[in-house]
Amino acid sequence: MENKTELRNKLKQLRKELDISDKSKIISEKIKASEIFQNSEHIMLFYPTKYEVNLLDLLDENKTFYFPRVDGDNLLVCPNCSEFIKSDFNIYEPCSEPVSPDILDLIIVPALAVDKAHYRLGYGGGYYDRFLGKYPNIPTLTPIFKEFIRDELPKYDYDIKINYICSD
């Protein structure tokens, strides 16, 4: 099995060849129709990078949305706002003041890939695994292009499984 670094590089290249826009719309519609989304009021979303699943049209739904902001080794939960700034990681983050994660009903977690056991391959910083480890009772969902669902991914003891996978 490839190591995580090799796999990340390979998957990032593969993502560039996909029609992200159409695939993102399909995933968004499936998320909107899902029971976990419909039953959630306070949802943490992520601001997509150029080649990630774009779920920003979910913001049109009658829900309260939050976005993560990196603070040291931690993720802060910040309400959706009109101003986002680009972080050191080249990711847009909200300028709003953080709130307690306990308010969340659902966390939508980005990934480069997921496996059939519901482990995800992130970007290597461990931010989401640390965050999710602190809030194990909040349901998680990872939107992923079907090309990035694997039978098995390399994993470590600190990797956290997600609850739901939604693909095109």
N, C-alpha and C positions, 0 to 999 in steps of 0.2 A: 504494500500500500504506500502511496506517495505520502511524504510528510506534509504538514499543514502549509508551510511556506511555498513549496512547489505547487501544491494544489491551488492555493490562492492565486498565484501568478497565472496558471493555466486558465482558471475560471474567469479571472478579470479579462483576459484576452478573448475568451469565448463570448462573454457578455457583449462585447463591442460589435459582434456580428448579428445580434438579434434586433427584431423590431420591438423595441422597448415600449413604444407608445400604445400599440394595439394590445400587447400582452398585459400591460399595466391596467388598461381599461377593463379587460376580462377579469383580472384578479380583483379590482375594485368592486365590480358588480357582484362577484361571488362573496366578497367580504360583507358588503351591504346586505346581502340576502342571508348571511349566516346568523344562526341563533345567538351565538356569543356576542356578535356586534350589536344585534338588535336589542339585546338585553343589557347592554352596557351604556352608561351615561358619560363616564369620565374615561377618556381613552388617550393613551400616550402613543403618538405617531412618530415617525422620523422624517426629516427633510431629505429627499432623495438626492444622491449624487447623480451625475450625468447618465450612468449606466445601471442605476438601481430601479427597482419597481417604484413607480411614482403613484402614490396613493393620495395626493393632495386634493383630488376631487371628493374625497371623503369629508373634507371640511364643509361641504355643502349640506351635509346631514345635520339634523337637529340634535347634536351631541356637544359636549364640552371637550375640547382637544388640548393636549399638552405636548410639548416637544422636549427632548433631552438637551442638556447643556453639560459639557465636560467641566469638572472642577477638580483639578488634581487627578486623582485616580478614580473619582466618583462621577456618577451621572446625577444631575439635578433635574427635577421635574418642573418645567416652566409652562405657564398657560400660553396658549396661542396668542400671538400679538401681531401688530402691523409691522414691527421692525425686527429683522433678523440680520445678524452679522456673520461673516465668514470666520470660522475658527482657525486655529493653527493646523487643524486636520483637513482644512478645505471643505468643511461642512457648515451649512447655515444653521445657526443656533439662535433661539429667541432671546430678546433683551429683557423680557419680563422677569419679575421676581419669582424665585422658586417657591413651590408649595410642598406639603408633605405627600410622599408617594402613596400613603395610605388611602388617599382619595380615589385612586385609580381602580377601575373595574376591568380594564383590559390594557395590556401592553403589546403593541405591534413592534416586533423586533426584526431589524434588518439582518440579512445573512448573504453570504456568497453561495452557500449550498446548505442543504439539510439532508439527513439520511432517514431511512424508514423507521428508525428507532426514535426519531424526533430530536436528535442532536443537530446542532447547527455549526457551520464553519463561519466565524465572524471575520473581522479584519485584523485580528491579532493583538488588540489592546486589552482585551479582557473586561472592558467596561460593562457590557451587558451581563456577562456571567457574574461579576461581582454584585451588580445591582439586583439581578434576579435572585441571587442567593440570599439577599436580605429580605426579599418579599415573595417567598415561595407560594403564598396563597392567592396572588393576583394572576389570573389567567394570561397566557401568552399566545401570540399568534405570529407566525412568520410567513409573509408573502414571498413566494419564490417562483421563478420561471421553471416550468416542468423539466427543462434541460439540466437543472441543477439539483434535482432530487436524486440522491445516490443510495445504493444499497447500504453502504457503510462509509463513515468518515473517520479519520483519525481523531481520537479524543483523549483528554486527560481527566484526571479525577475531579478537577474543579469545573469542568464543562457542565452547563445546566441544560437539561432537556426543556423543550418548549411543549406547550399543550396542543396547539393546532398548527397545521400547515395549510396554506391556501395557494394553489397554483392555477395556471391558465389551462 
